[in-house]
Amino acid sequence: MKKIGFIGAGNMGLAMMKGAIGYFGTEAISYTDLNEDRLKYVCSVIGIPYLTSQKQCISNSDIIVLAVKPQFLNALLLEIKKDNSIKNKIFISIAPGIKIEAVKDVLGKDVKVVRAMPNTPAMVLEGMSAICFSKDEYTESEKDAVFQLFNSFGETSALTENQLDMVVPVSGSSPAYVYMLIEAMADAGVMFGLPRDVAYKLAAQSVYGSAKMVLETGEHPGALKDAVCSPGGTTIEAVGVLEQKGFRSAVIEAMKTCYEKTKSFGK
């Protein structure tokens, strides 16, 4: 069984750790972070003592997840480069927009690098991750371990690297848009007189169930929408207002902005 190390224990790092613990076990997981208060919190959540240095984390691991934001990745890579043991490790970067070659340019061309884009629903084992392997030679057990890591907290798709930036607005950042939708739906429910906790449950379960229908039925989302819209009914009236207010356009434009921002990190 491979050992997994996490450099960075923020929200995404913690979410990934929770899933990894369930599959690989507590003995296989190590982690560190520059923020000691955060380390203490993560320790209280997962019950695994933290490490106080990146060097320890790397030496203890076969696969190292670089769970830091893109603006901090280069400084971290320059520190890691000083470690002589990195050539036998696999490094996974989850920083949006940063190309595999940019990581290898710092760590060395012979270092194996995987680029990935998970999302925060990993925290409840319902994450969606896209991954891309560098062109190095990987053993079957190495590739299996990477897939097992991401499958431990949700679903995984292997994509080409030029598709990775496209994934960020569609699944990486999109939970934020969905939370805004749920919040707006619940606010309307409260306006009508529903208790807020009831309104949140109604809205959230409806979004969850609707997503599950798309995934499990294989039906086009438009067809599923049409099935709810009875002629002359309430739903088609609501859909008409959403179209008038530019609902689809607003979502698409927001995602285009997210995509452009993602690409800027790689420049």
Order of alpha helices (4+ residues) and beta strands (2+ residues): beta-alpha-beta-alpha-alpha-beta-alpha-beta-alpha-beta-beta-alpha-beta-alpha-alpha-alpha-alpha-alpha-alpha
